[in-house]
Amino acid sequence: MKPTRRYYSIIDKVYQMENLQEAWKQVRANKGSAGIDGETIQWFDFQQDQNLREIQRFLIQNRYKPQPALRHYIPKDNGKQRPLGIPTVRDRIVQQAVRQKIEPLFDRAFYSYSYGFRKGHSQHQALATVKRAKRAGYEYVIDLDIQSYFDNISHAILMDKVREKIADGRILDLIEGWLKAGIIEDAQFYGTNISSLQGGLSRRY
């Protein structure tokens, strides 16, 4: 079995200003609400150059600390509510900056017919695959969901899988920091010893 390549130097690519600016463009395009600090997209945009330089300086100096997410609920189709965690604008920017550098490292090892939440993959491609399978003689489609999957993710198992590919300790610290940053709900702090909060980069809340 071919050994997995591990990447040791990523943080310097994350805090490059060009990468931070691209991350900010993505976060601004997704819009979304303010996190626990009350800073909105519009307020950050007002002094974006100064704010991005501050984020860069904190990352370079290893002083950047992930903040708790703000709890928010949205209705589900079954009448229940889905809990989301809204990170601060700054956390969303750094998350996106990290994502831009590590996503390609993981994506190349993913199954070719995996379409969910992957750059360059779409629902239309998934439907085309199903149509090809039908023409090839397949007759059944299985639809399944893992109940409360994101609410029960083990941080230890998840981080072990990340470490198989990433060896940059500062990137690992950031990822684990976001996992364990906790949430604020009704002015109360709640720790997150398990789970991966939904409501970050792909949500407009």
N, C-alpha and C positions, 0 to 999 in steps of 0.2 A: 504494500500500500504506500502510495506516494505521500511523504510527510507534508503537513500543512505549513505553508509559508507564514511566518509571523513578521509583523511590521513594528519596528522599534522607534522610529522618529516621525511623529505625526503632529505633535502639538505646535511645532514651529510653522507648519503649513496651515494649521487651523487659525492661528492668530495673524497671518498675513493680512494686511489691510484689504487687499483685493478680495480675499475670501470672505472677510467680515462684511464688506460692502455687498457682495452677492447674497450673503445670508440675510442681511437687512432688507434687501429688495424682495426676497421671498417672503419674509415675515410681514413686511408692509403690504404686499399683494394679498396675503391671506387675511389681512385685517385682524379682527379679534378684539376681545376685551382686555382691560387692564388686569394685572395680577394683584398680589397682596400689597404691592407698593403704590398702587393707584396710578402708575405711569402708563399713559395711553400711547397708542401708535402715533397720534398727532403730536403729543408732547415730545416724544423721542425725536420725531422728525424735525421739530423746530430747531434742535441743535444736534443734528445727526452726526456731523463731523466730530464735534467735541465728545459726544457720547460714545461713538465707535472707538475713538482714540483712548478713552477711559477704559472701555472693555478690553482693548488690546493691551494696555498697560497692566491691568490686573491679571490678564492671562500670562503675560511675559514674566511678571513678578510672582506667579503662582499664588496670587491672592484672591482669585475669583472663587466665590462660594455660591453654589446653587441655593436658591431660596425655596421655601415651601410653596406649593401651588394653592390656588384659591378654588375651593369646592364649588361646583355648579352642577345643576341637574337639568337634563333634557328628557322629554317624554319619549317612551319607546312605543312601538306599534302595538304591543300587548297591554298597554295601559300602565305599565310600570315606568319607573324613571331610571335613566342611565346616569351614574355619577361620573363627572368629568373633573379633571384638575387643570386649572388655567395657570400656566407658568407666567412669570413676569415677562415683559417684552424683552428684557436683556437676556433672560434665560432662554427664551425662544430663539434669539439671535445666535447665542453660543451653541445651542443644540443644533441649529441648522448648519452652523459653521463646521461643527464636528461631523454631522451627517454627510455633508458634501465631500468630506475627505475619507470617511470610513465606509460609506455605503458601497462604493465601487469595489472595495476589497472583499466584501461579503457577497455582493450580488453575483459575481462571476462563478460562485460555487453553487448557486441556487438551481433548483430543478427548472428546466427550460419551459415547462408548462405551468409554472407558478406565476400568476398574474397579479395578485393582490398587492397594492401599495408599492409597486416597483416602477422606477423610472423607465419609460419606454415600453411599458406594458399596459394594456387597457382592457376594459370589458369587451370591446369589440373583438379583440384578439382571442379572448377566452371563448366567446360565442362562435367564432370561426373554427376554433379547435373542436368544439362540441359538434358542429356541423360536419366537419371532416370525419370525426369518429362515427357519426351516424351513417354517413355514406359508406364507411368501411365495414358496417354491419353491427356496430354496438347498439344496444337497444335500451339501456338503462342509465340514468343519471342519479347519483347518490348526493343528497343534500344533507349536510350535518353541521352541527355547531357545538363547540365545547362550552358548556355552561360556565359563566363567570371566569373565563380563561384568564383575562388580564388581571382579575382580582386575586388570583391565586398563584401567580408566577413566583417561583422561588428565586430570590436574588442570587443566592449562592450558585445555583445551577446555571442561571442566565449569565452571570459573570464568568463562570468557568468556560462557557461556550465562547464568550467574547475574547477571553484570554487565549483561546486556541489560535486566534488570528491577530490580536493586538497585544503587543508587548510594551507599549509606551505607558509607563505608570501614571503619567499625568492625565492621559486620555481615560484610562481606567478609573482614576479617581473622580473625574468629572461625571462619567456615566453612573458610577455607584453613588455619587453625591446626589444626582437627580433622582435615582431610585429611592434613596433614603431621606430625601429632603422633607417629606411629610406634607400635610395639607392643613389649611386653615378653613374652618367651617364655623360660622356663628361666633367668630372671634376666639375660637378654641383651636389649639394645635393638636393634631393627631399624627402619630408616627406612622411610617409606612415600612414595616419590617418585611412584608411580602407585597406582591402586586406591582404592576407597571401602570401608572396613571394614564388614562385616556384623556385627550383634549389638548395635546401639544401642537406639533407642527402641522398636522393634517386637518385641524379643526378651526373653524372661524368663530370662536367664542371668546 
